[in-house]
Amino acid sequence: MIDVTISQLVLLCLVLGVGLVSLTWFVTVTRVRRAEKKRLQDVFTCRICGVRYEAESNSLSQCPACGTPNEIEPPSMI
């Protein structure tokens, strides 16, 4: 039989509880960040007027405000 005092048992329960809460928090934050990253993949910012809009993830989309075609990747610096 294992000899365990009440204080050791309480400490063990607290450590396991904090570990479980920490693991749950970490998993939730990771899921939220992945979902946010995936949602922002289809958000474009117009180069001319600065309007942010959602579009299908193809290589070229048109701004609903000014009609300027916008690419997924920003233009390279010259």
C-alpha positions as CSV (number, residue, x, y, z in Angstrom):
1,M,0.0,0.0,0.0
2,I,1.2,3.5,-0.8
3,D,1.4,5.9,2.2
4,V,0.0,9.3,1.1
5,T,-0.8,12.1,3.5
6,I,-3.8,14.4,3.0
7,S,-1.5,17.3,2.1
8,Q,0.3,15.3,-0.6
9,L,-3.1,14.2,-2.0
10,V,-4.4,17.8,-2.1
11,L,-1.1,18.9,-3.8
12,L,-1.4,16.2,-6.4
13,C,-5.0,17.1,-7.2
14,L,-4.0,20.8,-7.5
15,V,-1.1,20.0,-9.8
16,L,-3.2,17.8,-12.0
17,G,-6.0,20.4,-12.1
18,V,-3.7,23.2,-13.1
19,G,-2.1,21.0,-15.7
20,L,-5.5,20.1,-17.2
21,V,-6.6,23.7,-17.3
22,S,-3.3,24.7,-18.9
23,L,-3.5,22.0,-21.5
24,T,-7.2,23.0,-22.3
25,W,-6.2,26.6,-22.6
26,F,-3.3,25.9,-24.9
27,V,-5.4,23.7,-27.2
28,T,-8.2,26.3,-27.4
29,V,-5.7,29.2,-28.2
30,T,-4.1,27.1,-30.9
31,R,-7.5,26.3,-32.5
32,V,-8.6,29.9,-32.4
33,R,-5.3,31.1,-34.0
34,R,-5.5,28.5,-36.8
35,A,-9.1,29.5,-37.5
36,E,-8.2,33.2,-37.6
37,K,-5.3,32.6,-39.9
38,K,-7.4,30.5,-42.2
39,R,-10.2,33.1,-42.2
40,L,-7.7,35.9,-43.1
41,Q,-6.3,34.0,-46.1
42,D,-9.3,35.2,-48.2
43,V,-9.1,38.9,-47.0
44,F,-7.7,41.3,-49.4
45,T,-6.7,45.0,-49.0
46,C,-7.1,47.2,-52.1
47,R,-3.8,48.8,-53.1
48,I,-5.6,52.0,-54.3
49,C,-8.4,52.8,-51.9
50,G,-7.5,50.6,-48.9
51,V,-10.8,48.8,-48.6
52,R,-10.6,45.3,-47.0
53,Y,-12.9,42.7,-48.5
54,E,-13.3,38.9,-48.7
55,A,-12.8,37.2,-52.0
56,E,-12.4,33.7,-53.3
57,S,-8.8,32.5,-53.0
58,N,-7.9,32.8,-56.6
59,S,-4.8,34.7,-57.8
60,L,-6.7,37.9,-58.9
61,S,-9.7,39.6,-57.4
62,Q,-11.5,42.9,-58.0
63,C,-12.1,45.5,-55.4
64,P,-15.9,46.1,-54.8
65,A,-15.4,49.8,-54.1
66,C,-13.1,51.0,-56.9
67,G,-12.8,48.0,-59.3
68,T,-9.0,47.7,-59.1
69,P,-7.7,44.2,-59.7
70,N,-5.7,43.0,-56.6
71,E,-3.4,40.1,-56.4
72,I,-3.1,37.7,-53.4
73,E,0.6,38.6,-52.9
74,P,1.6,42.2,-52.5
75,P,3.7,43.6,-55.4
76,S,7.5,43.2,-54.9
77,M,9.5,46.2,-54.0
78,I,11.5,47.8,-56.8
